[in-house]
Amino acid sequence: MLRDYIKEPLKYIREGSVLRREKPYKDDLYEMFIEKNMSIKEISEYLNYNSRMLQNVLKEYGIKKDRKKVYEVQKKTLLERDGVENAFQLKESIKKAKQTCLEKYGKEHYSQTDEFKEKNNNTRIERYGDDPYQREKYKKTCREKYGVDNTNYTHYTDEQQRFLADKAFTEQFIEENKISSAIEFSNKIGVKQQAGATILCKHGLYDLLKHDTSREEKELQDILISHNINFITHYRMDNRQEIDIYIPTKNIGIEFNGDYWHSDIFKEKLYHQNKSQYALTNYGIFVYHIFEYEWKTRKQQVCSQLFNLLGINQEKIYARKCVIKEVENKEKKQFLEENHMQGNDSSSIKVGLYHNNELVSLMTFVKPRFNTHYEWELSRFCSKVGCNVIGGASKLFNYFINKYRPKSLISYSNNAHTKGKLYEILGFKLSLITEPNYVWFNGQNIITRYQSQKHKLIEQGYVGNSEVEIMRNNGYNKIYDCGNKVWVWNP
């Protein structure tokens, strides 16, 4: 440095009646702030100089750090110290931010406040007219200026714009170039993978390609290989749709549905249900659907259910060797959480099979939740993960019938996971097939349709005129399943 500020500290200089502090040399500040990467606080302490004044001097000299380098240093420090890349990922920061919002606005997030909603709505109306959600004014301006509805695509070349606008041209390009994946398509036309996939989905051509295998789907394939199950990947039907994994010896298909790509952004309400029905009607293939959120939260239960369908469960127990008795609520709750896809229920009657004093199979009954024309609802049935209790369902159901003498029962089977044959064995009759059910997804959280009922959301502090409006405003999209079969039983 040009000056030793310990031996020669900065002085006060009188200019007329005003006493002004001497400024540090520009080259010295550059060396400390840029080359040595000292902080404002460190330089201020070294120079014995007010930090606010120091910031003004740096601004006057035009000395500023490269933001990218600053971010890299911060990121490295946070990773080494706290194991996160961003300070807002720290639990303490999240808690503090929520607390601040609660104190200021009475909500945990500013986006939930009436002030934000009103401000956001007014801005939309000001920019795009009285119909903010359709954004017709914005679209009209984009069409006049760029020939597209959205400025996100204005940087595209003329050829890339044609892929976006012309389905026939895109389809011909795929066939002529024998493109087999969304990644290959994106690379060929020179856009990012997500943009390429969006173009394909917009034209309904995504199923024309072989899907890029996700890490989770590859994990599932490895599990099947470890159990000596032979399968075909990307089995194409004559309607150009593909089944991710097809097992010819069992005539069973497996679809692995990613949360984002299978949300209602890209898939219509009846997509999964229609695909299953087409495979069953035209090929006799039962399609077992695995949704990504199920794999992440209920992997063991998914595998157990799938293995039972494929007949490869390792442990087999005969119901005649089991003792039947009613189950305590605490044990029932734990068993369902560990072994059933939907977890616990609010059942009042819980009947279980015990083998060597261990609960291995459970059936529960509740008063009907949705249809009060029936006396009882068969709510849950499952066996221990990795175990097939042969004859277990019949033994449990007959116990309930003989003891409680029900006048009628109703139950539901999930078309995504089961054929419903068990109900036929128990003497139920198929009443109807429902429309697809749904959950809400925002990249991290999954909320069921029952948790997202409007009155429940309002109780939690959300604001909106409907369930859809509230969930959309908070960044959620729908994921539809395959619907249910409704089964009824009469003595």
Secondary structure, 3 states (H helix, E strand, C coil): CCCCCCCCCCCEEEECCEEEECCCCHHHHHHHHHHCCCCHHHHHHHHCCCHHHHHHHHHHHCCCCCHHHHHHHHHHHHHHHHCCCCHHHCHHHHHHHHHHHHHHHCCCCHHHCHHHHHHHHHHHHHHHCCCCCCCHHHHHHHHHHHCCCCHHHCCCCHHHHHHHHCHHHHHHHHHHCCCCCHHHHHHHHCCCHHHHHHHHHHCCCHHHCCCCCCHHHHHHHHHHHHCCCCCEEEEECCCCCEEEEEECCCCEEEEEECCCCCCCCCCCCCHHHHHHHHHHHHHCCEEEEEEHHHHHHCHHHHHHHHHHHHCCCCEEEEHHHCEEEECCHHHHHHHHHHHCCCCCCCCCEEEEEEECCEEEEEEEEECCCCCCCCCEEEEEEEECCCEEEECHHHHHHHHHHHHHCCCCEEEEEECCCCCCHHHHHHCCEEEEECCCCEEEECCCCEEECCCCCHHHHHHCCCCCCCHHHHHHHCCCEEEECCCEEEEEECC
